[in-house]
């Protein structure tokens, strides 16, 4: 879900994305990689960055749900019955 939402913004109309791909490809060409291979590698790097960010957002969601669970449990503590004395 997060990857899809992030990937929706990665298109040629996005100037920041186009600039990133061009700069990455230029750096790779400067290292001796062919322009076509450099462009492909730059797109793969962008995909890897997008996947990393999507995973980070997914972990954030998981921790948010865990927090909600702990808050619900903490609110239910006063409703617990006291144990019987032996």
Backbone as CSV, one residue per row, in Angstrom:
resi,resn,N_x,N_y,N_z,CA_x,CA_y,CA_z,C_x,C_y,C_z
1,UNK,0.822,-1.177,0.000,0.000,0.000,0.000,0.878,1.257,0.000
2,UNK,1.868,1.307,0.905,2.728,2.480,0.961,3.545,2.615,-0.320
3,UNK,4.045,1.481,-0.822,4.854,1.530,-2.042,4.024,2.077,-3.199
4,UNK,2.796,1.623,-3.312,1.926,2.097,-4.395,1.682,3.596,-4.289
5,UNK,1.436,4.046,-3.070,1.173,5.470,-2.873,2.408,6.307,-3.207
6,UNK,3.577,5.824,-2.800,4.805,6.551,-3.117,5.111,6.495,-4.611
7,UNK,4.903,5.327,-5.203,5.206,5.158,-6.628,4.293,6.006,-7.507
8,UNK,3.104,6.315,-7.025,2.193,7.168,-7.796,2.794,8.546,-8.068
9,UNK,3.675,8.985,-7.192,4.285,10.306,-7.342,5.563,10.276,-8.180
10,UNK,6.001,9.084,-8.549,7.235,8.956,-9.326,6.899,8.877,-10.805
11,UNK,6.858,10.022,-11.437,6.596,10.086,-12.872,7.407,11.232,-13.460
12,UNK,7.384,11.348,-14.764,8.191,12.375,-15.428,7.744,13.792,-15.104
13,UNK,6.535,13.961,-14.631,6.051,15.290,-14.258,6.660,15.764,-12.939
14,UNK,7.195,14.837,-12.160,7.815,15.169,-10.879,9.250,15.630,-11.139
15,UNK,9.484,16.924,-11.008,10.797,17.487,-11.322,11.883,16.990,-10.377
16,UNK,11.556,16.820,-9.106,12.549,16.335,-8.146,12.997,14.923,-8.507
17,UNK,12.050,14.082,-8.919,12.392,12.720,-9.305,13.245,12.718,-10.569
18,UNK,12.859,13.505,-11.548,13.626,13.573,-12.793,15.043,14.069,-12.534
19,UNK,15.162,15.070,-11.669,16.478,15.598,-11.321,17.320,14.541,-10.616
20,UNK,16.708,13.792,-9.694,17.424,12.731,-8.986,17.948,11.683,-9.962
21,UNK,17.100,11.253,-10.880,17.502,10.230,-11.847,18.620,10.761,-12.740
22,UNK,18.501,11.997,-13.190,19.535,12.572,-14.056,20.865,12.720,-13.325
23,UNK,20.823,13.205,-12.073,22.064,13.355,-11.305,22.693,12.005,-11.007
24,UNK,21.868,11.032,-10.634,22.393,9.693,-10.354,23.012,9.079,-11.597
25,UNK,22.335,9.206,-12.715,22.857,8.661,-13.968,24.149,9.371,-14.360
26,UNK,24.208,10.686,-14.184,25.424,11.432,-14.517,26.598,10.985,-13.655
27,UNK,26.345,10.731,-12.370,27.410,10.237,-11.487,27.903,8.872,-11.943
28,UNK,26.995,8.024,-12.363,27.386,6.692,-12.820,28.134,6.758,-14.150
29,UNK,27.710,7.650,-15.032,28.423,7.827,-16.308,29.837,8.329,-16.038
30,UNK,29.979,9.219,-15.055,31.305,9.731,-14.695,32.208,8.622,-14.163
31,UNK,31.608,7.561,-13.649,32.384,6.423,-13.151,32.684,5.411,-14.241
32,UNK,32.223,5.689,-15.466,32.563,4.836,-16.590,31.470,3.892,-17.053
33,UNK,30.275,4.051,-16.548,29.165,3.193,-16.959,28.503,3.820,-18.184
34,UNK,28.022,2.982,-19.083,27.366,3.501,-20.290,26.105,4.278,-19.904
35,UNK,25.721,5.260,-20.705,24.541,6.080,-20.362,23.254,5.272,-20.182
36,UNK,23.032,4.269,-21.034,21.808,3.463,-20.892,21.821,2.664,-19.598
37,UNK,22.964,2.040,-19.305,23.082,1.260,-18.067,23.001,2.175,-16.849
38,UNK,23.559,3.375,-16.960,23.515,4.325,-15.846,22.084,4.766,-15.567
39,UNK,21.315,5.014,-16.619,19.915,5.416,-16.440,19.116,4.281,-15.788
40,UNK,19.344,3.055,-16.251,18.662,1.897,-15.657,19.049,1.735,-14.194
41,UNK,20.336,1.888,-13.888,20.796,1.765,-12.504,20.218,2.875,-11.633
42,UNK,20.106,4.074,-12.178,19.521,5.183,-11.416,18.058,4.900,-11.088
43,UNK,17.334,4.327,-12.041,15.932,3.968,-11.783,15.832,2.852,-10.744
44,UNK,16.765,1.906,-10.789,16.770,0.836,-9.781,17.072,1.405,-8.400
45,UNK,17.993,2.372,-8.346,18.282,3.023,-7.063,17.051,3.753,-6.534
46,UNK,16.340,4.421,-7.418,15.114,5.116,-7.020,14.069,4.124,-6.508
47,UNK,13.958,2.992,-7.178,13.019,1.960,-6.738,13.406,1.429,-5.361
48,UNK,14.708,1.221,-5.140,15.175,0.733,-3.840,14.898,1.759,-2.744
49,UNK,15.113,3.033,-3.039,14.817,4.081,-2.059,13.323,4.136,-1.740
50,UNK,12.508,3.974,-2.759,11.057,3.986,-2.567,10.628,2.803,-1.709
51,UNK,11.196,1.637,-1.978,10.867,0.450,-1.189,11.303,0.621,0.261
52,UNK,12.490,1.195,0.470,12.967,1.421,1.836,12.033,2.361,2.585
53,UNK,11.593,3.425,1.934,10.677,4.369,2.575,9.321,3.724,2.856
54,UNK,8.849,2.890,1.942,7.574,2.189,2.149,7.673,1.248,3.348
55,UNK,8.800,0.564,3.475,8.988,-0.326,4.633,9.038,0.470,5.926
56,UNK,9.689,1.617,5.902,9.749,2.470,7.085,8.347,2.909,7.496
57,UNK,7.537,3.283,6.530,6.163,3.684,6.829,5.347,2.511,7.358
58,UNK,5.591,1.312,6.839,4.871,0.126,7.325,5.247,-0.170,8.776
59,UNK,6.535,-0.053,9.113,6.945,-0.252,10.502,6.323,0.808,11.398
60,UNK,6.231,2.021,10.912,5.595,3.084,11.680,4.139,2.741,11.961
61,UNK,3.453,2.221,10.959,2.060,1.805,11.148,1.953,0.692,12.185
62,UNK,2.877,-0.266,12.113,2.845,-1.386,13.062,3.052,-0.889,14.490
63,UNK,4.009,0.002,14.693,4.243,0.529,16.032,3.061,1.367,16.512
64,UNK,2.399,2.050,15.610,1.208,2.817,15.967,0.107,1.876,16.463
65,UNK,-0.091,0.763,15.771,-1.105,-0.205,16.199,-0.748,-0.835,17.539
66,UNK,0.532,-1.117,17.749,0.967,-1.660,19.043,0.691,-0.646,20.149
67,UNK,0.957,0.626,19.885,0.693,1.671,20.870,-0.796,1.727,21.212
68,UNK,-1.648,1.637,20.206,-3.099,1.641,20.438,-3.486,0.456,21.327
69,UNK,-2.907,-0.706,21.046,-3.192,-1.891,21.859,-2.792,-1.698,23.311
70,UNK,-1.608,-1.125,23.539,-1.162,-0.881,24.906,-2.043,0.155,25.603
71,UNK,-2.470,1.166,24.881,-3.354,2.166,25.490,-4.695,1.558,25.886
72,UNK,-5.232,0.716,25.034,-6.495,0.043,25.364,-6.306,-0.853,26.580
73,UNK,-5.201,-1.594,26.609,-4.931,-2.467,27.758,-4.775,-1.644,29.033
74,UNK,-4.082,-0.514,28.951,-3.892,0.328,30.132,-5.221,0.893,30.625
75,UNK,-6.117,1.230,29.710,-7.423,1.748,30.119,-8.300,0.664,30.742
76,UNK,-8.064,-0.587,30.391,-8.855,-1.684,30.938,-8.344,-2.184,32.286
77,UNK,-7.148,-1.794,32.693,-6.579,-2.260,33.965,-7.486,-1.931,35.145
78,UNK,-8.057,-0.739,35.262,-8.929,-0.464,36.417,-10.174,-1.357,36.463
79,UNK,-10.557,-1.945,35.365,-11.738,-2.800,35.340,-11.435,-4.245,35.740
80,UNK,-10.170,-4.554,35.930,-9.803,-5.929,36.292,-10.228,-6.221,37.729
81,UNK,-10.604,-7.474,37.974,-10.966,-7.878,39.328,-9.696,-8.144,40.122
82,UNK,-9.763,-7.821,41.390,-8.618,-8.092,42.252,-8.565,-9.584,42.522
83,UNK,-7.356,-10.144,42.638,-7.247,-11.577,42.912,-7.747,-11.898,44.326
84,UNK,-8.256,-13.108,44.479,-8.733,-13.543,45.788,-7.557,-13.740,46.732
85,UNK,-7.726,-13.326,47.977,-6.665,-13.506,48.976,-6.674,-14.951,49.443
86,UNK,-5.508,-15.496,49.657,-5.414,-16.896,50.125,-5.297,-16.953,51.595
